[in-house]
């Protein structure tokens, strides 16, 4: 599973002097963009079939394909 560093709460997302995203938050957002669904620990690796959606399975504590 990929680890993504989230900046501390006191690190601003926007640099007020420039109006641009700070480098800490930019790096975090770029790392999040690279994640796939299966990079998450609580998502089943079973492929859904046509018409299925991801639903939470409380027994197994994962998201898995199922009927809506």
PDB file with SEQRES, HELIX, SHEET and CRYST1 records, atoms N, CA, C and O in Angstrom:
SEQRES   1 A   68  UNK UNK UNK UNK UNK UNK UNK UNK UNK UNK UNK UNK UNK          
SEQRES   2 A   68  UNK UNK UNK UNK UNK UNK UNK UNK UNK UNK UNK UNK UNK          
SEQRES   3 A   68  UNK UNK UNK UNK UNK UNK UNK UNK UNK UNK UNK UNK UNK          
SEQRES   4 A   68  UNK UNK UNK UNK UNK UNK UNK UNK UNK UNK UNK UNK UNK          
SEQRES   5 A   68  UNK UNK UNK UNK UNK UNK UNK UNK UNK UNK UNK UNK UNK          
SEQRES   6 A   68  UNK UNK UNK                                                  
HELIX    1 AA1 UNK A   23  UNK A   33  1                                  11    
HELIX    2 AA2 UNK A   37  UNK A   39  5                                   3    
SHEET    1 AA1 2 UNK A  14  UNK A  15  0                                        
SHEET    2 AA1 2 UNK A  20  UNK A  21 -1                                        
SHEET    1 AA2 2 UNK A  53  UNK A  57  0                                        
SHEET    2 AA2 2 UNK A  62  UNK A  66 -1                                        
CRYST1    1.000    1.000    1.000  90.00  90.00  90.00 P 1           1          
ATOM      1  N   UNK A   1       0.845  -1.179   0.000  1.00  0.00           N  
ATOM      2  CA  UNK A   1       0.000   0.000   0.000  1.00  0.00           C  
ATOM      3  C   UNK A   1       0.892   1.245   0.000  1.00  0.00           C  
ATOM      4  O   UNK A   1       1.876   1.312   0.737  1.00  0.00           O  
ATOM      5  N   UNK A   2       0.552   2.194  -0.804  1.00  0.00           N  
ATOM      6  CA  UNK A   2       1.323   3.426  -0.909  1.00  0.00           C  
ATOM      7  C   UNK A   2       1.116   4.303   0.329  1.00  0.00           C  
ATOM      8  O   UNK A   2       0.025   4.369   0.895  1.00  0.00           O  
ATOM      9  N   UNK A   3       2.182   4.959   0.720  1.00  0.00           N  
ATOM     10  CA  UNK A   3       2.105   5.901   1.843  1.00  0.00           C  
ATOM     11  C   UNK A   3       2.203   7.304   1.275  1.00  0.00           C  
ATOM     12  O   UNK A   3       3.098   7.613   0.488  1.00  0.00           O  
ATOM     13  N   UNK A   4       1.272   8.143   1.684  1.00  0.00           N  
ATOM     14  CA  UNK A   4       1.274   9.531   1.232  1.00  0.00           C  
ATOM     15  C   UNK A   4       1.363  10.422   2.455  1.00  0.00           C  
ATOM     16  O   UNK A   4       0.582  10.295   3.398  1.00  0.00           O  
ATOM     17  N   UNK A   5       2.325  11.322   2.422  1.00  0.00           N  
ATOM     18  CA  UNK A   5       2.500  12.252   3.537  1.00  0.00           C  
ATOM     19  C   UNK A   5       1.541  13.426   3.386  1.00  0.00           C  
ATOM     20  O   UNK A   5       1.581  14.154   2.394  1.00  0.00           O  
ATOM     21  N   UNK A   6       0.685  13.598   4.377  1.00  0.00           N  
ATOM     22  CA  UNK A   6      -0.230  14.736   4.403  1.00  0.00           C  
ATOM     23  C   UNK A   6       0.448  15.824   5.235  1.00  0.00           C  
ATOM     24  O   UNK A   6       0.873  15.562   6.361  1.00  0.00           O  
ATOM     25  N   UNK A   7       0.553  17.039   4.699  1.00  0.00           N  
ATOM     26  CA  UNK A   7       1.195  18.110   5.462  1.00  0.00           C  
ATOM     27  C   UNK A   7       0.450  18.373   6.779  1.00  0.00           C  
ATOM     28  O   UNK A   7      -0.760  18.159   6.863  1.00  0.00           O  
ATOM     29  N   UNK A   8       1.175  18.836   7.801  1.00  0.00           N  
ATOM     30  CA  UNK A   8       0.531  19.154   9.074  1.00  0.00           C  
ATOM     31  C   UNK A   8      -0.565  20.201   8.903  1.00  0.00           C  
ATOM     32  O   UNK A   8      -0.592  20.944   7.922  1.00  0.00           O  
ATOM     33  N   UNK A   9      -1.455  20.239   9.867  1.00  0.00           N  
ATOM     34  CA  UNK A   9      -2.615  21.132   9.800  1.00  0.00           C  
ATOM     35  C   UNK A   9      -2.213  22.599   9.676  1.00  0.00           C  
ATOM     36  O   UNK A   9      -2.939  23.385   9.068  1.00  0.00           O  
ATOM     37  N   UNK A  10      -1.063  22.981  10.245  1.00  0.00           N  
ATOM     38  CA  UNK A  10      -0.651  24.380  10.210  1.00  0.00           C  
ATOM     39  C   UNK A  10       0.081  24.784   8.919  1.00  0.00           C  
ATOM     40  O   UNK A  10       0.486  25.937   8.775  1.00  0.00           O  
ATOM     41  N   UNK A  11       0.249  23.846   7.988  1.00  0.00           N  
ATOM     42  CA  UNK A  11       0.886  24.166   6.706  1.00  0.00           C  
ATOM     43  C   UNK A  11      -0.194  24.640   5.739  1.00  0.00           C  
ATOM     44  O   UNK A  11      -1.101  23.880   5.399  1.00  0.00           O  
ATOM     45  N   UNK A  12      -0.101  25.894   5.295  1.00  0.00           N  
ATOM     46  CA  UNK A  12      -1.137  26.412   4.401  1.00  0.00           C  
ATOM     47  C   UNK A  12      -1.106  25.739   3.028  1.00  0.00           C  
ATOM     48  O   UNK A  12      -0.045  25.351   2.541  1.00  0.00           O  
ATOM     49  N   UNK A  13      -2.261  25.610   2.425  1.00  0.00           N  
ATOM     50  CA  UNK A  13      -2.348  25.028   1.088  1.00  0.00           C  
ATOM     51  C   UNK A  13      -2.019  26.069   0.022  1.00  0.00           C  
ATOM     52  O   UNK A  13      -1.487  25.736  -1.037  1.00  0.00           O  
ATOM     53  N   UNK A  14      -2.335  27.321   0.305  1.00  0.00           N  
ATOM     54  CA  UNK A  14      -2.109  28.408  -0.651  1.00  0.00           C  
ATOM     55  C   UNK A  14      -1.099  29.392  -0.069  1.00  0.00           C  
ATOM     56  O   UNK A  14      -1.215  29.808   1.083  1.00  0.00           O  
ATOM     57  N   UNK A  15      -0.115  29.755  -0.873  1.00  0.00           N  
ATOM     58  CA  UNK A  15       0.846  30.793  -0.492  1.00  0.00           C  
ATOM     59  C   UNK A  15       0.158  32.132  -0.716  1.00  0.00           C  
ATOM     60  O   UNK A  15      -0.137  32.501  -1.854  1.00  0.00           O  
ATOM     61  N   UNK A  16      -0.097  32.852   0.355  1.00  0.00           N  
ATOM     62  CA  UNK A  16      -0.836  34.113   0.240  1.00  0.00           C  
ATOM     63  C   UNK A  16      -0.093  35.166  -0.569  1.00  0.00           C  
ATOM     64  O   UNK A  16      -0.724  36.042  -1.160  1.00  0.00           O  
ATOM     65  N   UNK A  17       1.220  35.101  -0.608  1.00  0.00           N  
ATOM     66  CA  UNK A  17       2.005  36.074  -1.367  1.00  0.00           C  
ATOM     67  C   UNK A  17       1.851  35.878  -2.871  1.00  0.00           C  
ATOM     68  O   UNK A  17       1.839  36.849  -3.628  1.00  0.00           O  
ATOM     69  N   UNK A  18       1.735  34.630  -3.303  1.00  0.00           N  
ATOM     70  CA  UNK A  18       1.676  34.347  -4.740  1.00  0.00           C  
ATOM     71  C   UNK A  18       0.299  33.886  -5.207  1.00  0.00           C  
ATOM     72  O   UNK A  18      -0.017  33.955  -6.395  1.00  0.00           O  
ATOM     73  N   UNK A  19      -0.526  33.411  -4.257  1.00  0.00           N  
ATOM     74  CA  UNK A  19      -1.837  32.877  -4.628  1.00  0.00           C  
ATOM     75  C   UNK A  19      -1.752  31.484  -5.230  1.00  0.00           C  
ATOM     76  O   UNK A  19      -2.721  30.990  -5.805  1.00  0.00           O  
ATOM     77  N   UNK A  20      -0.588  30.850  -5.096  1.00  0.00           N  
ATOM     78  CA  UNK A  20      -0.370  29.522  -5.672  1.00  0.00           C  
ATOM     79  C   UNK A  20      -0.339  28.455  -4.585  1.00  0.00           C  
ATOM     80  O   UNK A  20      -0.114  28.739  -3.409  1.00  0.00           O  
ATOM     81  N   UNK A  21      -0.571  27.229  -5.016  1.00  0.00           N  
ATOM     82  CA  UNK A  21      -0.505  26.076  -4.137  1.00  0.00           C  
ATOM     83  C   UNK A  21       0.918  25.925  -3.607  1.00  0.00           C  
ATOM     84  O   UNK A  21       1.878  26.055  -4.365  1.00  0.00           O  
ATOM     85  N   UNK A  22       1.060  25.650  -2.300  1.00  0.00           N  
ATOM     86  CA  UNK A  22       2.401  25.461  -1.736  1.00  0.00           C  
ATOM     87  C   UNK A  22       2.970  24.127  -2.205  1.00  0.00           C  
ATOM     88  O   UNK A  22       2.228  23.218  -2.577  1.00  0.00           O  
ATOM     89  N   UNK A  23       4.300  24.020  -2.182  1.00  0.00           N  
ATOM     90  CA  UNK A  23       4.965  22.815  -2.668  1.00  0.00           C  
ATOM     91  C   UNK A  23       4.570  21.590  -1.852  1.00  0.00           C  
ATOM     92  O   UNK A  23       4.441  20.497  -2.403  1.00  0.00           O  
ATOM     93  N   UNK A  24       4.375  21.762  -0.526  1.00  0.00           N  
ATOM     94  CA  UNK A  24       3.971  20.615   0.302  1.00  0.00           C  
ATOM     95  C   UNK A  24       2.651  20.027  -0.181  1.00  0.00           C  
ATOM     96  O   UNK A  24       2.523  18.812  -0.335  1.00  0.00           O  
ATOM     97  N   UNK A  25       1.690  20.878  -0.416  1.00  0.00           N  
ATOM     98  CA  UNK A  25       0.376  20.391  -0.853  1.00  0.00           C  
ATOM     99  C   UNK A  25       0.400  19.948  -2.308  1.00  0.00           C  
ATOM    100  O   UNK A  25      -0.308  19.010  -2.674  1.00  0.00           O  
ATOM    101  N   UNK A  26       1.197  20.600  -3.143  1.00  0.00           N  
ATOM    102  CA  UNK A  26       1.332  20.184  -4.541  1.00  0.00           C  
ATOM    103  C   UNK A  26       1.840  18.748  -4.608  1.00  0.00           C  
ATOM    104  O   UNK A  26       1.285  17.921  -5.333  1.00  0.00           O  
ATOM    105  N   UNK A  27       2.899  18.452  -3.848  1.00  0.00           N  
ATOM    106  CA  UNK A  27       3.463  17.100  -3.848  1.00  0.00           C  
ATOM    107  C   UNK A  27       2.447  16.070  -3.354  1.00  0.00           C  
ATOM    108  O   UNK A  27       2.376  14.962  -3.886  1.00  0.00           O  
ATOM    109  N   UNK A  28       1.667  16.433  -2.343  1.00  0.00           N  
ATOM    110  CA  UNK A  28       0.644  15.530  -1.815  1.00  0.00           C  
ATOM    111  C   UNK A  28      -0.428  15.246  -2.865  1.00  0.00           C  
ATOM    112  O   UNK A  28      -0.817  14.094  -3.056  1.00  0.00           O  
ATOM    113  N   UNK A  29      -0.895  16.263  -3.529  1.00  0.00           N  
ATOM    114  CA  UNK A  29      -1.939  16.092  -4.553  1.00  0.00           C  
ATOM    115  C   UNK A  29      -1.417  15.256  -5.723  1.00  0.00           C  
ATOM    116  O   UNK A  29      -2.142  14.409  -6.246  1.00  0.00           O  
ATOM    117  N   UNK A  30      -0.182  15.481  -6.134  1.00  0.00           N  
ATOM    118  CA  UNK A  30       0.390  14.686  -7.227  1.00  0.00           C  
ATOM    119  C   UNK A  30       0.488  13.217  -6.829  1.00  0.00           C  
ATOM    120  O   UNK A  30       0.237  12.339  -7.654  1.00  0.00           O  
ATOM    121  N   UNK A  31       0.852  12.934  -5.572  1.00  0.00           N  
ATOM    122  CA  UNK A  31       0.936  11.551  -5.098  1.00  0.00           C  
ATOM    123  C   UNK A  31      -0.450  10.904  -5.068  1.00  0.00           C  
ATOM    124  O   UNK A  31      -0.592   9.729  -5.408  1.00  0.00           O  
ATOM    125  N   UNK A  32      -1.461  11.656  -4.667  1.00  0.00           N  
ATOM    126  CA  UNK A  32      -2.830  11.125  -4.638  1.00  0.00           C  
ATOM    127  C   UNK A  32      -3.330  10.806  -6.039  1.00  0.00           C  
ATOM    128  O   UNK A  32      -4.062   9.835  -6.230  1.00  0.00           O  
ATOM    129  N   UNK A  33      -2.942  11.611  -7.017  1.00  0.00           N  
ATOM    130  CA  UNK A  33      -3.359  11.372  -8.403  1.00  0.00           C  
ATOM    131  C   UNK A  33      -2.849  10.043  -8.937  1.00  0.00           C  
ATOM    132  O   UNK A  33      -3.477   9.444  -9.810  1.00  0.00           O  
ATOM    133  N   UNK A  34      -1.719   9.577  -8.424  1.00  0.00           N  
ATOM    134  CA  UNK A  34      -1.111   8.344  -8.919  1.00  0.00           C  
ATOM    135  C   UNK A  34      -1.713   7.086  -8.303  1.00  0.00           C  
ATOM    136  O   UNK A  34      -1.465   5.978  -8.780  1.00  0.00           O  
ATOM    137  N   UNK A  35      -2.499   7.252  -7.254  1.00  0.00           N  
ATOM    138  CA  UNK A  35      -3.087   6.085  -6.591  1.00  0.00           C  
ATOM    139  C   UNK A  35      -4.155   5.434  -7.451  1.00  0.00           C  
ATOM    140  O   UNK A  35      -4.919   6.114  -8.135  1.00  0.00           O  
ATOM    141  N   UNK A  36      -4.198   4.147  -7.410  1.00  0.00           N  
ATOM    142  CA  UNK A  36      -5.272   3.396  -8.036  1.00  0.00           C  
ATOM    143  C   UNK A  36      -6.187   2.850  -6.960  1.00  0.00           C  
ATOM    144  O   UNK A  36      -5.817   2.835  -5.786  1.00  0.00           O  
ATOM    145  N   UNK A  37      -7.342   2.414  -7.325  1.00  0.00           N  
ATOM    146  CA  UNK A  37      -8.315   1.885  -6.380  1.00  0.00           C  
ATOM    147  C   UNK A  37      -7.733   0.724  -5.582  1.00  0.00           C  
ATOM    148  O   UNK A  37      -8.002   0.597  -4.388  1.00  0.00           O  
ATOM    149  N   UNK A  38      -6.946  -0.117  -6.227  1.00  0.00           N  
ATOM    150  CA  UNK A  38      -6.407  -1.287  -5.541  1.00  0.00           C  
ATOM    151  C   UNK A  38      -5.222  -0.957  -4.640  1.00  0.00           C  
ATOM    152  O   UNK A  38      -4.724  -1.830  -3.928  1.00  0.00           O  
ATOM    153  N   UNK A  39      -4.765   0.298  -4.664  1.00  0.00           N  
ATOM    154  CA  UNK A  39      -3.737   0.723  -3.724  1.00  0.00           C  
ATOM    155  C   UNK A  39      -4.311   0.920  -2.324  1.00  0.00           C  
ATOM    156  O   UNK A  39      -3.565   1.082  -1.358  1.00  0.00           O  
ATOM    157  N   UNK A  40      -5.617   0.906  -2.220  1.00  0.00           N  
ATOM    158  CA  UNK A  40      -6.276   1.066  -0.927  1.00  0.00           C  
ATOM    159  C   UNK A  40      -6.431  -0.299  -0.270  1.00  0.00           C  
ATOM    160  O   UNK A  40      -6.825  -1.263  -0.926  1.00  0.00           O  
ATOM    161  N   UNK A  41      -6.125  -0.385   1.021  1.00  0.00           N  
ATOM    162  CA  UNK A  41      -6.109  -1.668   1.727  1.00  0.00           C  
ATOM    163  C   UNK A  41      -7.496  -2.270   1.913  1.00  0.00           C  
ATOM    164  O   UNK A  41      -7.623  -3.486   2.056  1.00  0.00           O  
ATOM    165  N   UNK A  42      -8.528  -1.451   1.912  1.00  0.00           N  
ATOM    166  CA  UNK A  42      -9.868  -1.978   2.186  1.00  0.00           C  
ATOM    167  C   UNK A  42     -10.730  -2.100   0.923  1.00  0.00           C  
ATOM    168  O   UNK A  42     -11.946  -1.915   0.975  1.00  0.00           O  
ATOM    169  N   UNK A  43     -10.096  -2.411  -0.200  1.00  0.00           N  
ATOM    170  CA  UNK A  43     -10.821  -2.597  -1.461  1.00  0.00           C  
ATOM    171  C   UNK A  43     -10.520  -3.992  -2.003  1.00  0.00           C  
ATOM    172  O   UNK A  43      -9.359  -4.388  -2.112  1.00  0.00           O  
ATOM    173  N   UNK A  44     -11.563  -4.725  -2.338  1.00  0.00           N  
ATOM    174  CA  UNK A  44     -11.423  -6.081  -2.872  1.00  0.00           C  
ATOM    175  C   UNK A  44     -10.730  -6.059  -4.227  1.00  0.00           C  
ATOM    176  O   UNK A  44     -10.879  -5.112  -4.999  1.00  0.00           O  
ATOM    177  N   UNK A  45      -9.967  -7.117  -4.506  1.00  0.00           N  
ATOM    178  CA  UNK A  45      -9.323  -7.218  -5.808  1.00  0.00           C  
ATOM    179  C   UNK A  45     -10.213  -7.948  -6.821  1.00  0.00           C  
ATOM    180  O   UNK A  45      -9.822  -8.128  -7.974  1.00  0.00           O  
ATOM    181  N   UNK A  46     -11.406  -8.366  -6.393  1.00  0.00           N  
ATOM    182  CA  UNK A  46     -12.350  -9.029  -7.298  1.00  0.00           C  
ATOM    183  C   UNK A  46     -12.903  -8.014  -8.301  1.00  0.00           C  
ATOM    184  O   UNK A  46     -13.393  -6.954  -7.912  1.00  0.00           O  
ATOM    185  N   UNK A  47     -12.822  -8.338  -9.573  1.00  0.00           N  
ATOM    186  CA  UNK A  47     -13.325  -7.427 -10.605  1.00  0.00           C  
ATOM    187  C   UNK A  47     -14.847  -7.431 -10.621  1.00  0.00           C  
ATOM    188  O   UNK A  47     -15.463  -8.496 -10.566  1.00  0.00           O  
ATOM    189  N   UNK A  48     -15.469  -6.240 -10.695  1.00  0.00           N  
ATOM    190  CA  UNK A  48     -16.926  -6.187 -10.783  1.00  0.00           C  
ATOM    191  C   UNK A  48     -17.401  -6.631 -12.164  1.00  0.00           C  
ATOM    192  O   UNK A  48     -16.671  -6.518 -13.149  1.00  0.00           O  
ATOM    193  N   UNK A  49     -18.610  -7.128 -12.223  1.00  0.00           N  
ATOM    194  CA  UNK A  49     -19.234  -7.458 -13.500  1.00  0.00           C  
ATOM    195  C   UNK A  49     -20.132  -6.312 -13.916  1.00  0.00           C  
ATOM    196  O   UNK A  49     -20.356  -5.384 -13.139  1.00  0.00           O  
ATOM    197  N   UNK A  50     -20.641  -6.365 -15.118  1.00  0.00           N  
ATOM    198  CA  UNK A  50     -21.481  -5.307 -15.653  1.00  0.00           C  
ATOM    199  C   UNK A  50     -22.661  -5.028 -14.722  1.00  0.00           C  
ATOM    200  O   UNK A  50     -23.397  -5.941 -14.346  1.00  0.00           O  
ATOM    201  N   UNK A  51     -22.831  -3.765 -14.358  1.00  0.00           N  
ATOM    202  CA  UNK A  51     -23.962  -3.361 -13.525  1.00  0.00           C  
ATOM    203  C   UNK A  51     -23.688  -3.377 -12.024  1.00  0.00           C  
ATOM    204  O   UNK A  51     -24.499  -2.877 -11.245  1.00  0.00           O  
ATOM    205  N   UNK A  52     -22.561  -3.943 -11.610  1.00  0.00           N  
ATOM    206  CA  UNK A  52     -22.246  -3.946 -10.182  1.00  0.00           C  
ATOM    207  C   UNK A  52     -21.613  -2.620  -9.761  1.00  0.00           C  
ATOM    208  O   UNK A  52     -21.050  -1.892 -10.578  1.00  0.00           O  
ATOM    209  N   UNK A  53     -21.721  -2.329  -8.471  1.00  0.00           N  
ATOM    210  CA  UNK A  53     -21.095  -1.152  -7.885  1.00  0.00           C  
ATOM    211  C   UNK A  53     -20.253  -1.607  -6.703  1.00  0.00           C  
ATOM    212  O   UNK A  53     -20.393  -2.737  -6.236  1.00  0.00           O  
ATOM    213  N   UNK A  54     -19.390  -0.742  -6.224  1.00  0.00           N  
ATOM    214  CA  UNK A  54     -18.601  -1.063  -5.033  1.00  0.00           C  
ATOM    215  C   UNK A  54     -19.451  -0.760  -3.799  1.00  0.00           C  
ATOM    216  O   UNK A  54     -19.919   0.364  -3.619  1.00  0.00           O  
ATOM    217  N   UNK A  55     -19.646  -1.771  -2.956  1.00  0.00           N  
ATOM    218  CA  UNK A  55     -20.406  -1.601  -1.721  1.00  0.00           C  
ATOM    219  C   UNK A  55     -19.546  -2.056  -0.546  1.00  0.00           C  
ATOM    220  O   UNK A  55     -18.621  -2.852  -0.709  1.00  0.00           O  
ATOM    221  N   UNK A  56     -19.862  -1.544   0.629  1.00  0.00           N  
ATOM    222  CA  UNK A  56     -19.075  -1.901   1.805  1.00  0.00           C  
ATOM    223  C   UNK A  56     -19.595  -3.203   2.396  1.00  0.00           C  
ATOM    224  O   UNK A  56     -20.791  -3.352   2.643  1.00  0.00           O  
ATOM    225  N   UNK A  57     -18.681  -4.143   2.620  1.00  0.00           N  
ATOM    226  CA  UNK A  57     -18.985  -5.431   3.244  1.00  0.00           C  
ATOM    227  C   UNK A  57     -18.510  -5.331   4.690  1.00  0.00           C  
ATOM    228  O   UNK A  57     -17.319  -5.484   4.965  1.00  0.00           O  
ATOM    229  N   UNK A  58     -19.433  -5.076   5.615  1.00  0.00           N  
ATOM    230  CA  UNK A  58     -19.084  -4.866   7.020  1.00  0.00           C  
ATOM    231  C   UNK A  58     -18.495  -6.121   7.660  1.00  0.00           C  
ATOM    232  O   UNK A  58     -17.681  -6.015   8.578  1.00  0.00           O  
ATOM    233  N   UNK A  59     -18.886  -7.299   7.199  1.00  0.00           N  
ATOM    234  CA  UNK A  59     -18.355  -8.540   7.757  1.00  0.00           C  
ATOM    235  C   UNK A  59     -16.859  -8.656   7.501  1.00  0.00           C  
ATOM    236  O   UNK A  59     -16.087  -8.975   8.405  1.00  0.00           O  
ATOM    237  N   UNK A  60     -16.458  -8.394   6.260  1.00  0.00           N  
ATOM    238  CA  UNK A  60     -15.045  -8.509   5.879  1.00  0.00           C  
ATOM    239  C   UNK A  60     -14.294  -7.175   5.950  1.00  0.00           C  
ATOM    240  O   UNK A  60     -13.076  -7.128   5.777  1.00  0.00           O  
ATOM    241  N   UNK A  61     -15.027  -6.108   6.204  1.00  0.00           N  
ATOM    242  CA  UNK A  61     -14.470  -4.750   6.339  1.00  0.00           C  
ATOM    243  C   UNK A  61     -13.715  -4.311   5.095  1.00  0.00           C  
ATOM    244  O   UNK A  61     -12.607  -3.781   5.177  1.00  0.00           O  
ATOM    245  N   UNK A  62     -14.340  -4.541   3.931  1.00  0.00           N  
ATOM    246  CA  UNK A  62     -13.760  -4.086   2.660  1.00  0.00           C  
ATOM    247  C   UNK A  62     -14.878  -3.609   1.734  1.00  0.00           C  
ATOM    248  O   UNK A  62     -16.051  -3.926   1.932  1.00  0.00           O  
ATOM    249  N   UNK A  63     -14.490  -2.851   0.735  1.00  0.00           N  
ATOM    250  CA  UNK A  63     -15.399  -2.496  -0.356  1.00  0.00           C  
ATOM    251  C   UNK A  63     -15.255  -3.578  -1.418  1.00  0.00           C  
ATOM    252  O   UNK A  63     -14.143  -3.927  -1.812  1.00  0.00           O  
ATOM    253  N   UNK A  64     -16.376  -4.102  -1.874  1.00  0.00           N  
ATOM    254  CA  UNK A  64     -16.363  -5.188  -2.856  1.00  0.00           C  
ATOM    255  C   UNK A  64     -17.478  -4.973  -3.862  1.00  0.00           C  
ATOM    256  O   UNK A  64     -18.439  -4.261  -3.574  1.00  0.00           O  
ATOM    257  N   UNK A  65     -17.366  -5.581  -5.050  1.00  0.00           N  
ATOM    258  CA  UNK A  65     -18.425  -5.468  -6.049  1.00  0.00           C  
ATOM    259  C   UNK A  65     -19.712  -6.113  -5.541  1.00  0.00           C  
ATOM    260  O   UNK A  65     -19.681  -7.144  -4.869  1.00  0.00           O  
ATOM    261  N   UNK A  66     -20.832  -5.494  -5.869  1.00  0.00           N  
ATOM    262  CA  UNK A  66     -22.119  -6.055  -5.470  1.00  0.00           C  
ATOM    263  C   UNK A  66     -23.259  -5.324  -6.153  1.00  0.00           C  
ATOM    264  O   UNK A  66     -23.051  -4.368  -6.899  1.00  0.00           O  
ATOM    265  N   UNK A  67     -24.466  -5.795  -5.881  1.00  0.00           N  
ATOM    266  CA  UNK A  67     -25.671  -5.186  -6.457  1.00  0.00           C  
ATOM    267  C   UNK A  67     -26.014  -3.907  -5.716  1.00  0.00           C  
ATOM    268  O   UNK A  67     -25.811  -3.799  -4.506  1.00  0.00           O  
ATOM    269  N   UNK A  68     -26.530  -2.953  -6.447  1.00  0.00           N  
ATOM    270  CA  UNK A  68     -26.924  -1.676  -5.862  1.00  0.00           C  
ATOM    271  C   UNK A  68     -28.281  -1.792  -5.227  1.00  0.00           C  
ATOM    272  O   UNK A  68     -28.790  -0.815  -4.677  1.00  0.00           O  
TER     273      UNK A  68                                                      
END                                                                             
